[in-house]
Amino acid sequence: MITEKEMVSAIYNCVKKREKYLIDEKAFLISLSIGIPIDDFYEVDGRLTYRGLVNGYVADCENYLSIIDKYDEKTIVEASLYMFNLIRRGISGKLNEKASKLLSELNLFPSYS
């Protein structure tokens, strides 16, 4: 049976195969959307980083990337940091409209209207 760390690594490797930027943030949002624990993600200088990579696993992440890639870099970083702070630190800050919409499309935030 595959472990949680291997599942997140599979998502991370999928994103890394297809993307050049914001790999950690995109893998974080996809992992959250699927419901996988995010214990090995950390914030460093206002960006997320993944420190638990297990090589050899790759998941199918195309559907999630097609949603995330509709948004600009600033929105992706803001949405991922918002969710990281909410889950890991219990801090809920302000979220702009575009970041709210992204999280809503990933089913991570109340419906965007």
C-alpha positions as CSV (number, residue, x, y, z in Angstrom):
1,M,0.0,0.0,0.0
2,I,1.3,3.5,-0.9
3,T,2.0,5.8,2.0
4,E,0.9,9.4,2.3
5,K,4.4,10.7,1.7
6,E,4.5,8.6,-1.5
7,M,1.2,10.0,-2.6
8,V,2.3,13.6,-2.2
9,S,5.6,12.7,-3.9
10,A,3.6,11.2,-6.8
11,I,1.7,14.5,-7.2
12,Y,4.9,16.6,-6.8
13,N,6.6,14.5,-9.5
14,C,3.6,14.9,-11.8
15,V,3.7,18.7,-11.4
16,K,7.5,18.8,-11.8
17,K,7.3,16.8,-15.1
18,R,4.8,19.3,-16.6
19,E,5.6,22.6,-15.0
20,K,8.6,24.9,-14.6
21,Y,7.3,27.4,-12.0
22,L,5.4,27.2,-8.7
23,I,5.9,23.4,-8.5
24,D,5.7,23.3,-4.7
25,E,2.6,25.6,-4.5
26,K,0.8,23.6,-7.2
27,A,1.6,20.3,-5.6
28,F,0.4,21.7,-2.3
29,L,-3.0,22.8,-3.7
30,I,-3.5,19.5,-5.5
31,S,-2.6,17.5,-2.4
32,L,-5.1,19.5,-0.4
33,S,-7.8,19.1,-3.0
34,I,-7.4,15.4,-3.0
35,G,-7.3,15.3,0.8
36,I,-3.8,14.2,1.4
37,P,-2.0,15.5,4.5
38,I,0.5,18.3,3.8
39,D,2.9,17.6,6.7
40,D,6.1,17.9,4.5
41,F,5.3,21.4,3.1
42,Y,7.0,24.4,4.7
43,E,7.0,28.1,4.2
44,V,10.3,29.7,3.4
45,D,10.6,33.4,2.5
46,G,7.0,33.7,1.5
47,R,6.9,30.6,-0.7
48,L,6.1,27.0,-0.1
49,T,8.6,24.2,-0.3
50,Y,8.2,20.4,-0.2
51,R,10.7,18.4,1.9
52,G,9.6,14.8,1.7
53,L,10.2,13.7,-1.8
54,V,10.2,10.0,-2.5
55,N,11.3,9.3,-6.1
56,G,9.7,6.7,-8.3
57,Y,6.1,7.7,-8.0
58,V,4.1,9.8,-10.5
59,A,0.4,10.6,-10.3
60,D,-2.0,11.9,-12.9
61,C,-2.5,15.6,-12.1
62,E,-3.6,17.1,-15.5
63,N,-7.2,18.0,-14.4
64,Y,-5.9,19.9,-11.4
65,L,-3.2,21.7,-13.4
66,S,-5.7,22.7,-16.0
67,I,-7.6,24.6,-13.2
68,I,-4.5,26.0,-11.5
69,D,-2.8,27.1,-14.7
70,K,-5.7,29.5,-15.6
71,Y,-4.4,31.8,-12.8
72,D,-1.3,34.0,-12.6
73,E,1.7,33.4,-10.3
74,K,0.7,35.9,-7.7
75,T,-2.8,34.3,-7.3
76,I,-1.4,30.8,-7.0
77,V,1.1,31.8,-4.4
78,E,-1.5,33.8,-2.4
79,A,-4.0,30.9,-2.5
80,S,-1.4,28.3,-1.4
81,L,0.0,30.5,1.4
82,Y,-3.5,31.3,2.6
83,M,-4.4,27.6,2.9
84,F,-1.0,26.8,4.5
85,N,-1.5,29.5,7.1
86,L,-5.1,28.5,7.8
87,I,-4.3,24.8,8.2
88,R,-0.8,24.9,9.8
89,R,-1.1,28.1,11.9
90,G,-4.8,28.6,12.3
91,I,-4.5,32.1,10.8
92,S,-7.1,33.3,8.3
93,G,-6.2,36.5,6.6
94,K,-7.7,38.4,3.7
95,L,-8.0,36.7,0.4
96,N,-8.5,38.4,-2.9
97,E,-11.3,37.5,-5.3
98,K,-9.1,35.6,-7.8
99,A,-7.5,33.5,-5.1
100,S,-10.9,32.8,-3.6
101,K,-12.1,31.7,-7.0
102,L,-9.1,29.4,-7.5
103,L,-9.6,27.7,-4.1
104,S,-13.3,27.3,-4.9
105,E,-12.6,25.6,-8.2
106,L,-10.4,23.2,-6.4
107,N,-13.2,22.6,-3.8
108,L,-11.0,24.1,-1.0
109,F,-13.1,27.2,-0.3
110,P,-16.8,27.9,0.0
111,S,-18.4,28.3,-3.4
112,Y,-17.4,31.4,-5.3
113,S,-20.4,33.4,-6.4
